[in-house]
Amino acid sequence: MIATVIDAVGVVLPAHDEEDLIRESLRGVRAALRGLDGQCRTAVTVVLDRCTDRTPSRVAAELAGWAGAQVLPVHHRPAGTGVGYLRDLGVRDIVRRLSPVAPERIWLLSTDADTTVPESWVAEHLRHARAGAHGVAGLAELSGEPGLSAEALEHYRTILDDGMNGDTHQHVYAANLGLRADVYHRCGGFPLEGPGEEHRLWQTMSTGGHRLHRPTQPRVRTSARLRGRAEGGLADLLRGITERR
């Protein structure tokens, strides 16, 4: 791959009624960004999606004194839009705030409010980005959840293992996704309607001939709950596995 200069990193994190999990998620992102040691500019946008619980106040507390981290409240969403609409709002907010850094020098990271990233998360993504990758799809492991049976957890791990191929894999998770801002715009961004926005964006990038990498590290940890916040998300898959067994 061709070496690439990355001067800025932006993280988008949508949240809808995530008062129980949002603090750990944000603390993980902050720790991962802290590892950059001033190497580049950073921006974080938490997109609050019509929250009715204590998520806004808990986010405000976590973002206090965190330079470059902001909230983008969404009180209404157009009919038919999915989480891709929220992620796209966050991406555009980040690119605007990181200006005048050129889009080809901005690395965009997507994660979720029920997900905790490791301290190496940003550094590992940047290693691939600076080596010339246009997009990076990492893996997501499940955190413990009382509602998920051991049999269902094992079935999910089988699905994960079936997509592995040495030091790469065939999975794409919005909770652990990175790409260059210029590529994001060139490919039309996250689809605004329906579920599976990360898969459809990844497919567009692949069809467009962009340099994509799916490494086995870093891995994030995401909730194994059976009732999620987004239609067609991981929770729906896990519930389906549980109900079939």
Buried (B, 14 or more C-beta within 10 A) or exposed (E): EEEBEBBBBBBBBBBBBBBBBBBBBBEBBBBBBEEBEEBBBBBBBBBBBEBEEBBBEBBEEBBEEBEBBBBBEBEEBEEEBBBBBBBBBBBBBBBEBBEEBEBBBBBBBBBBBBBBBBBBBBBBBBBBBBEEBBBBBBBBEBBEBEEBEEEBBEBBEEEBEEEBEEEEBEBBBBBBBBBBBBBBEBBBBBBBEBBBBBBBBBEBBEEEEBBBBBBBEBBBBBBBBBEBBBEBBBBBBBBEBBEEE
